[in-house]
Amino acid sequence: FVTTDKLYLLATAEIWENGDDNIIDYDTARDLTRQLDYYKNLGVTTDNYEDANKNGSVWWLRSAYADDDITFYIVYGNGSWDIDFATNDYGVSVAFRL
């Protein structure tokens, strides 16, 4: 499925390429998109993630964690990733297509 949305939340694969030792599991949509050129040019991977977050805040991704029904992926202020309960109060960082 290719989205036609002009404004959307990012998915894990659009930010991080899987590293050698650190991979993102349980994101069922991971193989349906690719890393954005912006993050690819910065060399962002799950092992090298410092450039994944520019504002230092925690924010939600659109990717759900497939091993349960209550968590989604987040981006930490240091650029790393994790999952957290959907009831938590974090920001969003939207992407847009021109």
matplotlib code that plots the C-alpha trace (Angstrom):
import matplotlib.pyplot as plt

x = [0.0, 1.4, -0.1, -1.3, -1.3, 0.4, 0.9, 1.7, 3.6, 6.8, 7.3, 10.4, 11.8, 11.6, 14.0, 16.3, 18.0, 18.5, 22.1, 24.2, 23.5, 20.4, 17.3, 13.6, 11.4, 7.6, 6.8, 4.7, 4.8, 8.6, 9.0, 6.4, 8.4, 12.0, 14.4, 13.9, 16.9, 17.2, 18.0, 20.0, 22.3, 22.9, 23.8, 21.0, 20.7, 19.6, 23.2, 24.0, 20.9, 22.1, 20.8, 17.4, 15.9, 16.5, 14.4, 15.3, 11.7, 10.0, 7.6, 5.3, 5.7, 2.8, 4.2, 2.4, 4.2, 2.9, 3.5, 0.6, -2.3, -1.4, 2.0, 3.5, 7.0, 8.5, 11.6, 13.6, 15.3, 18.7, 17.5, 17.0, 13.8, 11.5, 7.9, 5.5, 1.9, -0.5, -1.9, 1.3, 1.4, 4.2, 4.4, 4.4, 6.7, 4.9, 6.4, 5.0, 5.2, 5.5]
y = [0.0, 3.4, 6.3, 9.5, 11.4, 14.8, 15.1, 12.0, 10.6, 8.8, 5.0, 3.3, 2.3, 5.8, 7.0, 4.1, 1.5, -1.7, -1.8, -4.9, -5.6, -3.5, -4.1, -3.1, -6.1, -6.4, -3.4, -5.2, -2.2, -2.1, -3.7, -1.6, 1.6, 2.7, 5.0, 8.7, 10.2, 12.8, 10.2, 8.0, 10.9, 11.4, 7.7, 7.1, 3.4, 1.7, 1.5, 5.2, 7.1, 10.5, 12.4, 10.8, 13.5, 17.2, 18.7, 16.6, 15.7, 12.3, 11.9, 9.2, 7.3, 5.8, 2.3, 0.0, -2.7, -6.0, -8.1, -6.5, -4.1, -1.2, 0.1, 2.2, 3.1, 6.4, 8.4, 9.5, 12.8, 11.2, 9.7, 6.1, 4.2, 2.2, 1.4, 2.8, 2.7, 4.6, 6.3, 8.3, 12.0, 12.7, 15.0, 14.3, 15.3, 15.3, 14.7, 16.1, 15.6, 18.4]
z = [0.0, -1.0, 0.9, -0.8, 2.5, 2.3, 6.1, 8.2, 11.1, 10.4, 10.6, 12.1, 8.7, 7.5, 10.2, 11.1, 9.0, 11.0, 12.4, 12.8, 16.4, 17.1, 15.0, 15.3, 15.7, 15.8, 13.5, 10.9, 8.6, 8.5, 5.2, 3.5, 3.3, 3.0, 4.9, 3.9, 2.1, 4.9, 7.5, 5.1, 4.2, 8.0, 8.3, 10.9, 11.9, 15.0, 16.0, 15.0, 16.0, 17.4, 14.3, 14.4, 16.8, 16.3, 19.1, 22.1, 22.9, 22.9, 20.1, 18.6, 15.4, 13.5, 13.9, 16.3, 18.2, 16.8, 19.8, 21.8, 21.3, 23.6, 22.6, 19.8, 18.8, 20.1, 19.4, 22.5, 22.8, 22.1, 18.8, 20.0, 19.8, 22.1, 22.6, 25.1, 26.1, 23.9, 26.9, 27.5, 26.6, 24.0, 21.1, 17.4, 14.6, 11.3, 7.9, 4.7, 1.0, -1.5]

ax = plt.figure().add_subplot(projection="3d")
ax.plot(x, y, z, "-o")
ax.set_aspect("equal")
plt.show()
